């Protein structure tokens, strides 16, 4: 294979991936105006349904423009030897391979984020604002960006530097050490993400004493679930959309409620949502997902070790000096079809797990209350109640609302 052949394979993967996404988005958009299923008639009234349709159409039209712009930008970067240009800039500053890689990726990531910044700003302050979701101030928006860049630099830079160091001292066996290091980091983040990362962006506080905490504690005790950490996060700082999530395991496990969830649902409905989250823990879904992600990372790093040191990888992007960091770019694109397939299977499993968690809530608490909570959450986020089956199969990590309601009603 020649460098030019590999170059066009990379271009082909980018274009095919874009085309598939566009086809799926188009099919999904064709269903925006479908009649609401009988089981979901009580989610929207006529006025609210029109608003949800308009919200979906607006986002679809915006995604066409933003994704097309992104593809054109990437293709121009390829054809104008952008990678060679950035690589030369990095090498003009340092001759240390690790520092060159950090400068290379920092330039590309920061440049990409700055180019996409107007789209992110428009999405937040025009679209989300128009439909009543946005609560983010401009100050918070830009502070989030800066914090995100700093986190990427510190965490991402440290991991990248460690990977290249492993490659330098162990050669083709670097993937084993990289896998172990990243696996340990993944476990650490699963345990302490809420303590270390979330406070950088949001305020968290323990759930106050009262009816809600008493009911949650009573339910947790009834199913033998030891729970001491229940926190409320100020999600309303950025959006009116509600959420709740479970994080950590062992003594570090905690449940986090968005303040918007507490505002949108009554006490019994919140407990039903938490019963679903407890179901994930009881059915070992969290451990399974963690182990699966670590195993998939191991496969990816092994495949990376087979190809990354070939000069052809760098030459395909027009970079004259072969390097590990340019090889990573090429590998990332070549691995896309594999990651899409593994992502598809993980989504299938995830949807199965959601049914199991719903069933757990039905068996240990109340299915009607969970249905009521799910309907309210979908209504308040103007969710699509009639997605195309192909779009659901490829993209959804959860069953549709209709599928969950039917399952809970059995």
C-alpha positions in Angstrom: 0.0 0.0 0.0 1.2 3.5 -0.8 0.9 6.6 1.3 -1.5 8.2 -1.3 -3.8 5.1 -1.1 -3.9 5.2 2.7 -4.7 9.0 2.4 -7.7 8.3 0.3 -8.8 5.4 2.6 -8.8 7.9 5.5 -10.8 10.4 3.4 -13.2 7.7 2.5 -13.8 6.7 6.1 -14.5 10.3 7.0 -17.0 10.8 4.1 -18.8 7.5 4.6 -19.2 8.1 8.3 -20.6 11.5 7.6 -22.9 10.1 4.9 -24.3 7.4 7.2 -25.0 9.9 9.9 -26.8 12.2 7.5 -29.0 9.3 6.2 -29.9 8.3 9.7 -30.6 11.9 10.7 -32.8 12.3 7.6 -34.8 9.1 8.3 -35.3 10.2 11.9 -36.4 13.7 10.8 -39.1 12.1 8.5 -40.8 10.8 11.7 -40.9 14.1 13.5 -44.5 14.7 12.6 -45.8 11.2 13.2 -48.9 10.8 15.4 -48.1 10.2 19.0 -48.7 6.6 20.1 -51.8 6.0 22.2 -49.7 5.0 25.2 -48.0 8.5 25.1 -51.0 10.7 24.4 -50.8 12.3 27.8 -47.2 13.4 27.4 -47.9 16.5 25.3 -51.0 18.6 24.6 -51.3 20.0 21.1 -49.4 23.2 21.7 -46.5 21.4 23.5 -46.3 18.8 20.7 -45.9 21.5 18.1 -43.2 23.1 20.2 -41.4 19.7 20.5 -41.6 19.2 16.7 -40.2 22.7 16.1 -37.4 22.0 18.6 -36.4 18.8 16.8 -36.6 20.4 13.3 -34.5 23.3 14.5 -31.8 21.0 15.9 -31.8 18.8 12.8 -31.3 21.8 10.5 -28.5 23.1 12.7 -26.8 19.7 12.8 -26.7 19.6 9.0 -24.9 22.9 8.8 -22.5 22.3 11.7 -21.6 18.7 10.7 -21.1 19.7 7.0 -18.9 22.6 8.1 -16.9 20.3 10.3 -16.4 17.8 7.5 -15.3 20.5 5.1 -12.9 21.9 7.6 -11.3 18.5 8.2 -11.0 17.8 4.5 -9.3 21.1 3.9 -6.9 20.4 6.7 -6.1 17.1 5.0 -5.6 18.5 1.5 -3.7 21.6 2.6 -1.1 19.5 4.5 -2.3 20.9 7.9 -0.8 18.1 9.9 2.7 18.8 8.3 2.3 22.5 9.1 1.4 21.8 12.8 4.1 19.2 13.1 6.7 21.7 11.8 5.5 24.3 14.3 5.9 21.9 17.2 9.4 20.8 16.0 10.5 24.4 15.7 9.8 24.8 19.5 11.3 21.6 20.8 13.2 18.5 19.8 11.8 16.4 22.6 9.4 13.8 21.1 7.0 13.9 24.1 6.8 17.7 24.1 6.5 17.8 20.3 3.5 15.4 20.6 1.9 17.6 23.3 2.3 20.7 21.3 1.0 19.0 18.2 -2.2 17.8 19.8 -2.7 21.0 21.8 -2.6 23.0 18.6 -5.1 20.7 16.8 -7.5 20.4 19.7 -7.5 24.1 20.6 -7.8 25.1 17.0 -10.7 22.7 16.4 -12.5 23.9 19.5 -12.1 27.5 18.6 -13.4 26.9 15.1 -16.5 25.1 16.5 -17.0 27.7 19.3 -19.5 29.8 17.3 -21.6 26.8 16.7 -21.5 25.8 20.4 -22.4 29.4 21.3 -25.3 29.5 18.8 -26.6 26.2 20.1 -26.6 27.4 23.7 -27.7 31.0 23.4 -30.0 30.9 20.4 -31.6 27.4 20.0 -31.6 26.4 23.7 -32.5 29.9 24.7 -35.4 30.1 22.2 -37.0 26.9 23.6 -36.6 27.9 27.2 -33.8 25.4 28.2 -30.8 27.6 28.6 -29.8 29.0 32.0 -26.1 29.4 31.2 -24.7 32.9 31.4 -22.0 33.9 29.0 -19.5 34.1 31.8 -20.3 30.4 32.8 -20.1 29.4 29.1 -16.7 30.7 28.6 -15.4 29.7 32.0 -16.5 26.1 31.2 -14.5 26.3 28.0 -11.4 27.5 29.7 -11.8 24.8 32.5 -12.3 22.2 29.8 -9.1 23.2 28.0 -7.1 23.2 31.2 -8.5 19.8 32.2 -7.6 18.4 28.7 -4.1 19.8 29.0 -3.5 18.4 32.4 -5.2 15.1 32.3 -5.0 14.4 28.5 -1.5 15.7 28.3 -0.3 13.5 31.2 -1.9 10.4 29.7 -0.5 11.1 26.2 3.0 11.8 27.6 2.9 8.5 29.6 1.8 6.5 26.6 4.7 7.9 24.5 7.1 7.3 27.3 6.0 3.7 27.5 6.5 3.4 23.7 10.0 4.8 24.0 11.2 2.5 26.7 9.3 -0.7 25.8 8.8 -0.6 22.1 6.1 -2.8 20.7 5.1 -4.0 24.2 4.0 -0.4 25.2 0.4 -1.4 24.7 0.4 -3.6 27.8 1.7 -0.9 30.1 -0.6 1.7 28.5 -3.5 -0.6 29.0 -2.7 -1.2 32.7 -2.2 2.6 33.3 -5.4 3.7 31.5 -7.4 0.9 33.2 -6.2 2.1 36.6 -7.1 5.6 35.7 -10.5 4.6 34.5 -11.3 2.8 37.7 -10.0 5.8 39.7 -12.2 8.2 37.8 -15.2 6.0 38.2 -14.7 6.1 41.9 -13.8 9.7 42.4 -15.2 11.7 39.4 -17.9 13.2 41.5 -15.5 14.3 44.2 -12.7 15.6 42.0 -14.1 16.7 38.6 -17.8 17.7 39.1 -16.9 20.4 41.7 -14.9 22.2 39.1 -18.1 22.9 37.2 -21.0 22.5 39.6 -21.8 23.0 43.2 -22.9 19.8 45.1 -24.5 19.6 48.5 -25.9 16.8 50.6 -29.6 16.3 50.2 -31.3 18.1 53.0 -33.2 16.3 55.8 -36.9 15.9 55.0 -39.5 13.9 53.3 -37.5 13.2 50.1 -34.4 12.0 51.9 -36.5 9.9 54.3 -38.3 8.2 51.4 -35.1 7.5 49.5 -33.5 6.1 52.6 -36.5 3.9 53.4 -36.5 2.5 49.9 -32.7 1.9 49.9 -33.0 0.1 53.3 -36.0 -2.0 52.0 -33.8 -3.5 49.1 -30.6 -3.8 51.2 -28.8 -1.0 49.4 -26.4 0.9 51.8 -26.6 4.5 50.8 -25.0 7.3 52.7 -24.1 9.7 50.0 -27.1 11.5 48.4 -26.2 14.8 46.7 -28.0 17.6 44.9 -26.2 19.3 42.0 -27.0 22.7 40.6 -28.0 21.6 37.1 -30.3 24.6 36.8 -27.1 26.7 36.5 -26.9 25.7 32.9 -30.2 24.1 31.8 -33.8 23.3 32.8 -33.3 19.7 31.7 -33.3 17.2 34.5 -31.2 14.2 35.3 -30.0 11.8 38.1 -27.0 9.5 38.0 -25.2 6.9 40.1 -21.4 7.0 40.4 -18.7 5.1 42.1 -18.9 1.7 43.9 -18.1 0.3 47.3 -17.8 3.0 50.0 -17.5 5.7 47.2 -20.9 5.1 45.7 -23.2 8.0 45.6 -26.5 9.2 44.0 -26.6 12.6 42.5 -29.9 14.4 41.8 -30.1 17.5 39.6 -32.0 20.3 41.4 -34.2 20.4 38.2 -35.2 16.8 38.8 -36.4 17.7 42.3 -38.4 20.6 40.9 -39.9 18.6 38.0 -41.0 15.4 39.9 -42.8 14.7 43.1 -41.2 12.7 45.9 -42.6 9.3 44.9 -41.6 9.8 41.3 -38.0 10.7 42.3 -37.8 7.5 44.4 -39.0 5.6 41.4 -36.2 7.1 39.3 -33.7 6.2 42.0 -35.1 2.6 42.1 -34.1 2.4 38.5 -30.6 3.6 39.3 -30.3 1.1 42.2 -31.4 -1.6 39.7 -28.3 -0.8 37.6 -26.1 -1.3 40.7 -27.9 -4.5 41.9 -27.8 -6.1 38.5 -24.0 -5.4 38.3 -24.4 -3.2 35.2 -21.9 -0.6 36.4 -19.2 -3.3 37.0 -19.9 -4.9 33.6 -19.7 -1.7 31.7 -16.4 -0.8 33.5 -14.9 -4.2 32.7 -16.1 -4.1 29.1 -14.7 -0.6 28.5 -11.3 -1.8 29.9 -11.3 -4.9 27.7 -12.2 -2.9 24.6 -9.4 -0.4 25.4 -7.0 -3.4 25.6 -8.0 -4.6 22.2 -7.6 -1.0 20.8 -4.2 -0.5 22.3 -3.0 -3.9 21.0 -4.2 -3.1 17.5 -2.5 0.3 17.8 0.8 -1.4 18.6 0.7 -3.4 15.4 0.5 -0.3 13.1 1.6 2.9 14.9 5.3 2.5 14.1 4.9 2.2 10.3 6.3 5.3 8.5 3.4 4.9 6.1 1.1 6.2 8.8 2.8 9.6 9.0 3.5 9.8 5.2 -0.2 9.4 4.4 -0.8 12.7 6.1 2.0 14.4 4.3 4.3 14.5 7.4 7.9 13.8 6.3 9.2 12.8 9.7 7.5 9.6 11.0 6.2 10.0 14.5 4.1 8.2 17.1 1.7 11.2 17.5 0.9 11.5 13.8 0.4 7.7 13.7 -2.2 8.1 16.5 -4.2 10.4 14.2 -4.2 8.0 11.4 -5.0 5.0 13.7 -7.9 6.9 15.2 -9.5 7.3 11.9 -8.8 3.8 10.7 -10.2 2.4 13.9 -13.5 4.3 13.5 -15.4 1.4 11.7 -14.3 -0.9 14.5 -15.4 1.5 17.2 -18.7 2.0 15.5 -19.3 -1.7 15.6 -18.3 -2.1 19.2 -20.4 1.0 20.0 -23.4 -0.6 18.3 -23.1 -3.8 20.4 -22.6 -1.7 23.6 -25.8 0.2 22.8 -27.7 -3.1 22.3 -26.5 -4.2 25.7 -27.2 -0.9 27.3 -30.8 -1.0 26.1 -31.1 -4.5 27.6 -29.7 -3.2 30.9 -32.2 -0.3 30.9 -35.1 -2.8 30.7 -33.6 -4.8 33.6 -33.2 -1.6 35.7 -36.8 -0.7 34.9 -38.0 -4.1 35.8 -36.1 -3.9 39.1 -37.9 -0.6 39.9 -41.2 -2.2 38.9 -40.5 -5.2 41.2 -39.2 -3.3 44.2 -41.1 0.0 44.0 -43.8 1.1 41.6 -44.0 0.9 37.8 -46.8 3.5 37.4 -44.7 6.1 39.3 -41.7 5.4 37.1 -43.8 5.7 33.9 -45.2 9.0 35.2 -41.6 10.2 36.0 -40.3 9.2 32.5 -43.2 10.9 30.8 -42.6 14.2 32.7 -38.8 14.1 32.0 -39.4 13.5 28.3 -42.0 16.2 28.1 -39.8 18.8 29.9 -36.9 18.1 27.5 -39.2 18.1 24.4 -38.0 14.6 23.5 -38.7 12.8 20.3 -41.5 10.3 21.0 -41.5 8.8 17.4 -37.8 8.2 16.4 -37.0 6.1 13.4 -36.2 2.4 14.3 -32.8 2.5 12.5 -31.8 5.7 14.3 -32.7 4.1 17.6 -30.8 0.9 16.8 -27.6 2.8 15.9 -27.6 5.7 18.3 -29.9 5.0 21.3 -28.3 3.7 24.5 -31.8 3.6 26.1 -35.0 2.1 24.7 -37.5 4.7 23.5 -40.1 6.0 25.9 -42.8 4.0 24.2 -40.8 0.8 24.5 -40.1 1.4 28.2 -43.8 2.3 28.9 -44.9 -0.9 27.2 -42.4 -3.0 29.2 -43.3 -1.4 32.5 -47.0 -1.9 31.8 -46.8 -5.6 31.3 
